[in-house]
Amino acid sequence: MEHKHHIVVVGGGAGGLELVTRLGNKLGRKGKARITLVDAGLTHVWKPLLHEVASGSLDASANEINYRAHARKHHYEFQLGRMTGLDRQDHQIIIAPFHDSDGNEVVPERRIRYDTLVLAVGSTANDFGTPGAQDHCLFLDSLPQARRFHNLMLNAFLRKNHYAKEGHDHQLPITIIGAGATGVELAAELRLASRELPVYGMNHLNPGDIRVSVIEAADRILPALPPRLSLAATRELQRQDVQVLTGQPVAEVRENVVVMKDGTEIPSEMTIWAAGIKAPEWLGQLDVETTRGNQVAVKQTLQSVTDPDIFSFGDCAACPQPGSDRPVPPRAQAAHQQADTLFKTLRHRLEGGEPVPFVYHDHGSLINFSRYTTVGNLMGNLSGRSMYVEGKVARLFYASLYRMHQNALHGPLRTAIIWAMDRVSRAMHPRLKLH
């Protein structure tokens, strides 16, 4: 049997799934290559939506993509498992044993041989070694974590509603550490939840009983974005009665307390860590060069500096930018653009061609404040200048980002059908997921 070039992509996040979809449609369908996706989960949810899953404004079940079903439609293979090792000499990756919920081994350790390996495993939260963060903070790196947060939030609201009914102390302080896009958007979603849940029976609890605070170590929120956008976001959070604390890092997280560097203690019954990201620890243990943050060091072509048969992109890769001493930022739009470039490179690779250098184009940033408003800046294609947008226009652009991701995975017809079904679902179901 003729050997087909085997492209193995590890990580089914936004970039990884878009890449295998295009490779499967163009190469797998025609039998030009064998495409395999490896992921530790069975389903995909667009990571920028996890804060909406956590707050209940988005039903993850209606937005999940099952890898096995998607693989069948798009001519690639799916392997369930977590990558734990790399054998570069034999061109193999090592997959950990898979266990069921009772701890019984279902599938033993496996090895998968590759001709081309792509690492697209994304990122995890970076707590910077803050004492108590791992023990007392909630994280939103994955769908299970978002669902756990949602259940804890509903239980906390239910408990405080009962306390209010009985005349006891019913204040619920919630603290978000980190005021990047995730932290700011989550704060707005939590404020929406505090105003919506009383409609569904928790009528002894007032929105003011839910105290939402956002802490940022930098001197302003959204420090990576333009100051004008940061100022607009601050005003909007304050308008929604969200406390904004800037200019001081968190020194320690204790049970029900966040301790600031100056010793100030902030009560917090639910604490969410959203202050930075890093590549998974196990990447730093592979036989490839990585950065201090465990990112795979790659060339501008997205090839590992260690091995030309290994590529990496997205949050887990440190890709240089021409004319800058900083790597490509860990953003969804960067992963989308890199997936497109890498698709071209891998097609050229099968034909004996040269890899395509990646050039990042910043199209701007959008911050969504739940159903209240959206603000952002868009980069002009011709002038290179940014244009400030807000309100309905900004919300339209924000919504289009997810539709673009769906279009890359499903095509225009299915995306249009999904959009229509989403409209029907919103009309028929509660505005918040209540279970």
C-alpha positions in Angstrom: 0.0 0.0 0.0 1.3 3.4 -1.0 2.4 5.5 2.0 0.5 8.7 2.4 2.2 11.7 4.0 0.8 11.8 7.5 0.0 15.2 9.0 -0.7 15.1 12.7 -2.2 18.2 14.4 -2.3 18.2 18.2 -4.9 20.5 19.6 -8.4 21.1 18.4 -8.8 24.7 19.4 -9.8 27.4 17.0 -6.7 27.3 14.9 -6.1 23.6 15.1 -9.6 22.7 14.1 -9.7 25.2 11.3 -6.4 23.8 9.9 -7.5 20.1 9.9 -10.8 21.1 8.4 -9.1 22.7 5.4 -6.5 20.0 5.1 -9.1 17.3 5.2 -11.3 19.0 2.6 -8.4 19.7 0.2 -5.9 16.9 0.9 -7.7 14.2 2.8 -10.7 14.0 0.5 -8.5 13.6 -2.5 -6.3 11.0 -0.9 -3.2 13.2 -1.2 -2.4 13.0 2.5 -3.6 11.4 5.8 -4.8 14.0 8.3 -5.1 13.2 12.0 -6.3 15.5 14.9 -5.4 14.6 18.4 -7.2 16.2 21.4 -7.8 15.4 25.0 -11.5 16.3 24.7 -14.4 15.0 22.6 -15.9 18.4 21.6 -14.8 21.9 20.6 -16.2 25.2 21.8 -14.7 28.5 20.6 -12.5 29.6 23.6 -13.5 33.3 23.5 -17.0 32.1 24.3 -16.1 30.3 27.6 -16.9 33.3 29.8 -20.4 33.3 28.3 -20.8 29.6 29.1 -19.6 30.3 32.7 -22.2 33.1 33.2 -25.0 31.1 31.5 -25.6 33.5 28.7 -24.5 30.8 26.2 -25.6 27.2 26.1 -22.4 25.2 25.3 -24.4 22.1 24.3 -25.9 24.1 21.4 -22.4 25.4 20.3 -20.2 22.3 20.7 -18.7 20.5 17.7 -18.1 16.8 18.1 -14.7 16.0 16.8 -15.6 12.5 15.5 -18.7 13.7 13.6 -16.8 16.7 12.2 -13.9 14.4 11.2 -16.2 12.2 9.2 -17.7 15.1 7.3 -14.3 16.7 6.6 -12.1 13.7 5.7 -9.7 13.6 8.6 -9.2 11.2 11.5 -9.7 11.9 15.2 -7.7 10.4 18.1 -8.9 11.0 21.6 -6.0 11.5 24.1 -3.5 13.8 25.7 0.0 14.1 24.2 2.7 13.5 26.8 5.9 12.9 24.8 7.8 13.2 21.6 10.2 10.9 19.9 11.8 13.0 17.1 14.1 10.2 16.0 11.3 7.9 15.1 8.8 10.6 14.2 6.3 9.6 16.8 4.2 11.3 19.5 3.2 9.6 22.7 -0.4 9.6 23.8 -1.2 9.0 27.5 -3.6 6.2 28.5 -7.2 7.1 28.4 -9.3 6.3 31.6 -13.0 6.4 32.3 -14.7 8.3 35.1 -14.0 5.4 37.5 -10.3 5.4 36.7 -10.4 2.2 34.6 -8.0 2.2 31.6 -10.0 2.2 28.4 -7.1 2.6 25.9 -3.5 2.1 26.8 -0.6 4.4 26.0 -0.2 4.8 22.2 2.3 6.1 19.7 1.3 7.9 16.5 3.8 8.2 13.7 3.9 11.5 11.8 5.6 12.9 8.7 4.6 16.4 9.7 3.7 17.4 13.2 1.7 20.5 14.1 1.5 21.6 17.8 -1.6 23.8 18.4 -2.4 23.1 22.0 -3.3 26.7 23.0 -2.6 28.1 26.5 -3.5 27.8 30.1 -3.9 30.5 32.9 -0.7 31.9 34.3 -1.0 32.5 38.0 2.7 33.7 38.2 3.1 31.6 41.3 0.8 33.7 43.4 0.2 32.0 46.8 -3.2 30.4 47.1 -4.2 31.0 43.5 -4.4 27.3 42.6 -6.3 26.4 45.7 -8.8 29.2 45.9 -9.3 30.5 42.3 -11.6 29.4 39.5 -10.1 29.2 36.0 -11.7 29.4 32.5 -9.2 27.5 30.4 -11.6 24.8 29.3 -15.3 23.9 28.8 -15.4 21.7 32.0 -14.0 24.6 34.0 -16.6 27.0 32.5 -19.4 24.6 33.3 -18.1 24.1 36.9 -18.1 27.9 37.3 -21.6 28.1 36.1 -22.9 25.5 38.5 -21.1 27.1 41.4 -22.5 30.5 40.4 -26.1 29.2 40.3 -25.7 27.6 43.7 -24.2 30.7 45.2 -27.1 32.8 43.9 -29.6 30.3 45.2 -27.9 30.2 48.6 -27.8 34.0 48.9 -31.4 34.3 47.8 -32.4 31.9 50.6 -30.3 34.0 53.1 -32.1 37.2 51.9 -35.5 35.5 52.4 -34.5 34.5 55.9 -33.2 38.0 56.7 -29.5 37.0 57.0 -26.4 38.5 55.4 -26.8 37.8 51.7 -24.0 39.9 50.0 -22.1 37.9 47.4 -18.7 39.4 46.5 -17.2 38.1 43.3 -13.6 39.1 42.3 -12.0 38.8 38.9 -8.2 39.0 38.9 -7.0 40.3 35.6 -8.6 42.9 33.4 -7.8 41.7 30.0 -10.5 41.0 27.5 -11.7 37.8 29.3 -11.8 39.5 32.7 -13.7 42.6 31.5 -16.2 40.7 29.4 -16.8 38.2 32.2 -17.5 41.1 34.6 -20.2 42.4 32.3 -21.7 38.9 31.9 -21.9 38.4 35.7 -23.6 41.8 36.1 -26.2 40.6 33.5 -26.7 37.4 35.4 -27.3 39.3 38.6 -30.0 41.3 37.0 -31.7 38.4 35.1 -31.8 35.7 37.7 -34.3 37.4 40.0 -36.7 37.2 37.0 -36.5 33.4 37.3 -37.6 33.0 40.9 -34.6 34.4 42.9 -36.6 37.5 43.7 -35.3 38.1 47.2 -31.9 38.9 45.7 -31.1 42.4 44.2 -28.4 43.1 41.6 -26.7 45.3 44.2 -26.3 42.3 46.5 -23.8 40.9 43.9 -20.6 42.9 44.2 -18.4 42.4 41.2 -14.8 43.6 41.3 -12.1 43.6 38.7 -8.4 43.8 39.7 -5.6 44.7 37.3 -1.9 45.1 38.2 -1.3 47.6 35.4 -2.3 51.2 35.8 -5.4 50.7 33.5 -7.6 47.8 32.4 -7.0 46.3 29.0 -3.4 47.3 29.2 -2.5 45.7 25.8 -5.1 47.8 23.9 -5.2 51.5 23.1 -5.8 53.9 26.0 -9.0 55.2 24.5 -10.5 51.8 24.4 -9.3 51.2 28.0 -11.0 54.4 29.1 -14.3 53.6 27.4 -14.2 50.1 28.9 -13.6 51.5 32.4 -16.5 53.9 32.1 -18.8 51.1 30.9 -17.9 48.8 33.8 -18.4 51.6 36.3 -21.8 52.3 34.7 -22.7 48.7 35.3 -21.7 49.0 38.9 -18.5 47.0 38.6 -15.7 48.0 40.9 -12.4 48.6 39.0 -9.2 48.4 40.9 -5.9 49.1 39.0 -2.3 49.8 39.7 -1.6 47.1 42.3 -1.0 43.3 41.9 -2.5 40.6 44.0 -0.1 39.2 46.6 -2.1 36.2 47.9 -5.4 34.5 47.5 -7.0 33.0 50.6 -10.4 31.4 51.2 -13.0 34.1 50.7 -10.2 36.8 50.7 -8.0 38.4 48.1 -4.9 40.1 49.6 -3.4 43.0 47.7 0.3 43.9 47.7 -0.2 46.8 50.2 -2.0 44.4 52.6 -5.5 45.4 51.7 -7.9 42.5 52.0 -10.9 42.3 49.6 -13.7 39.9 50.6 -14.4 37.4 47.8 -16.6 34.3 47.9 -16.0 33.5 44.3 -12.5 34.4 42.8 -11.7 34.0 39.1 -8.2 34.1 37.8 -7.9 35.8 34.4 -4.6 37.5 34.7 -2.4 36.1 31.9 -1.7 33.0 30.0 1.2 30.6 29.3 1.7 27.5 27.2 1.1 24.1 28.8 4.0 22.9 31.1 4.5 19.7 29.2 5.6 21.5 26.1 8.7 22.6 27.9 9.6 18.9 28.5 9.6 18.0 24.8 12.7 17.6 22.7 12.2 21.0 21.0 13.4 24.5 21.9 10.9 26.4 24.0 10.8 29.8 25.7 10.6 30.5 29.5 6.8 30.5 29.1 6.9 27.0 27.5 6.1 28.3 24.0 7.6 26.4 21.1 10.3 28.6 19.5 9.4 28.8 15.8 10.7 30.6 12.7 8.6 33.1 10.8 7.5 30.1 8.7 6.0 28.5 11.9 8.6 25.7 11.7 10.2 24.8 15.0 13.8 26.1 15.2 14.8 22.6 16.3 13.1 20.4 13.7 11.9 21.3 10.2 9.2 18.5 10.4 7.6 20.1 13.4 5.4 23.2 13.2 3.6 25.2 15.9 1.2 28.1 16.0 -1.3 29.9 18.2 -0.9 30.7 21.8 1.6 27.8 22.3 4.1 29.2 19.8 6.6 32.1 20.0 6.6 33.4 16.4 8.8 36.4 15.5 7.3 39.5 13.9 9.4 41.4 11.3 10.5 44.8 12.7 9.5 44.0 16.2 11.2 42.5 19.2 7.9 41.0 20.4 6.4 37.7 19.2 3.0 37.5 17.5 0.4 38.2 20.3 -1.7 35.3 21.6 -5.0 36.3 20.1 -7.7 34.5 18.2 -7.2 36.5 15.1 -3.5 35.6 15.1 -4.3 31.8 15.3 -6.9 32.2 12.5 -4.3 33.9 10.2 -1.6 31.4 11.1 -3.9 28.5 10.3 -4.4 30.0 6.9 -0.7 30.5 6.3 0.2 27.0 7.6 -2.4 25.4 5.3 -0.6 27.0 2.3 2.8 25.8 3.7 1.7 22.2 4.1 0.2 22.1 0.6 3.5 23.4 -0.8 5.4 20.9 1.4 3.7 18.0 -0.3 4.6 19.4 -3.6 8.2 20.0 -2.7 7.7 23.8 -2.4 9.0 26.3 0.1 7.2 27.3 3.3 5.2 30.5 3.5 6.4 33.2 6.0 3.8 34.3 8.3 3.0 38.1 8.6 0.6 39.1 11.3 -2.1 41.7 10.4 -3.8 43.4 13.4 -7.4 44.0 12.5 -8.2 45.7 15.8 -9.9 44.6 19.0 -13.5 44.4 20.2 -14.7 44.2 23.8 -18.3 43.0 24.3 -20.2 44.1 27.5 -22.8 41.3 27.3 -26.1 42.7 26.0 -25.3 46.2 27.1 -22.9 47.5 24.5 -19.7 46.7 22.5 -16.6 48.9 22.1 -13.5 48.5 20.0 -11.0 49.7 17.5 -10.7 48.5 13.9 -7.6 48.9 11.8 -8.0 50.5 8.4 -6.6 48.4 5.6 -5.4 51.4 3.6 -4.5 54.0 6.1 -3.2 51.7 8.8 -4.9 53.8 11.4 -7.4 52.6 14.0 -11.1 53.6 14.0 -13.0 53.7 17.3 -16.4 51.9 17.1 -19.1 51.3 19.7 -22.7 50.3 20.0 -24.6 48.4 17.3 -21.9 48.7 14.7 -19.2 47.3 17.1 -21.6 44.5 18.2 -22.1 43.6 14.5 -18.4 43.3 14.0 -18.0 41.3 17.2 -20.7 38.8 16.2 -19.1 38.4 12.8 -15.9 37.0 14.5 -17.7 33.9 15.7 -19.5 33.5 12.4 -16.2 33.7 10.5 -14.9 30.8 12.7 -18.1 28.8 12.0 -17.7 29.5 8.3 -14.2 28.1 8.4 -15.4 24.9 10.0 -18.8 24.4 8.3 -18.9 26.5 5.1 -21.3 29.3 4.3 -24.5 27.3 3.9 -24.3 25.4 7.2 -23.2 28.6 9.0 -26.3 30.4 7.7 -28.5 27.5 8.9 -26.7 27.6 12.3 -27.3 31.4 12.5 -31.0 30.9 11.8 -31.3 28.1 14.4 -29.5 30.4 17.0 -32.2 33.0 16.4 -35.0 30.5 16.9 -33.3 29.2 20.0 -33.0 32.6 21.6 -36.7 33.3 21.0 -37.7 30.0 22.6 -35.4 29.6 25.6 -34.6 31.7 28.7 -32.0 34.4 28.3 -29.8 32.6 30.8 -29.0 28.9 31.2 -30.6 27.9 34.5 -29.1 24.5 35.1 
